[in-house]
Amino acid sequence: MKVLVISNDPPYGSERSWNGIRLAGSLARRPGTEVRLFLMGDAVGCAVSGQKVPEGYHHLDRMIEAAIGHGAEVGCCGTCMDARGLAGSQLVDGARRSTLDELTDWTLWAERTLSF
């Protein structure tokens, strides 16, 4: 099964991105499942490495690293990164700057597309 998960919401203040990343990680651990996670809008902040979060909050950067460790591919919208002043060097290892054209390709590749 080929699954594309798209997240749009900010890393904190809402649980939508947390839920999308959590599902992407769970799917990536399933045999025979290929997962691609695309972060756009404020969700690009989820992939910033070294996040310091208050007690009780989840480390989304670590969750993304775990998903990557299980084979998930992670792309971050470059236009969205630019609008937020984020550089590729700020992303967790394995996440990378991407494009709308790549998201288009991933959407056509996927058998299931989920948006958070």
Sequence and secondary structure as in RCSB ss.txt:
>XXXX:A:sequence
MKVLVISNDPPYGSERSWNGIRLAGSLARRPGTEVRLFLMGDAVGCAVSGQKVPEGYHHLDRMIEAAIGHGAEVG
CCGTCMDARGLAGSQLVDGARRSTLDELTDWTLWAERTLSF
>XXXX:A:secstr
 EEEEEE S SSSSSHHHHHHHHHHHHHTSTT EEEEEE GGGGGGGBSS    TT   HHHHHHHHHHTT EEE
EEHHHHHHTT  GGGB TTEEEE HHHHHHHHHH SEEEE 
